[in-house]
Amino acid sequence: MNLGKDMPILARFVDLATTMLLVVAISAIVGLILAWPVQLLWNYVFGSLYRINFGQAWGLNVLAGILFGIAGNGKK
């Protein structure tokens, strides 16, 4: 199997950069989609005390992922 050995180094770099940009963009879109239920739940539970907007819900979602995310390689 010839995995890119005939490709120039610049073409491989462009392919890698495109893939990385696509992964970051998809992750951001998924994060924004998942921030909406966080905002709705927060405003439902704590609405009388403190309301949050969409950007704050996204930040809260990211923070919860960092704090409570499962770290490891998935092996049990």
Secondary structure, 3 states (H helix, E strand, C coil): CCCCCCCCHHHHHHHHHHHHHHHHHHHHHHHHHHHHHHHHHHHHHHCCCCCCCHHHHHHHHHHHHHHHCCCCCCCC
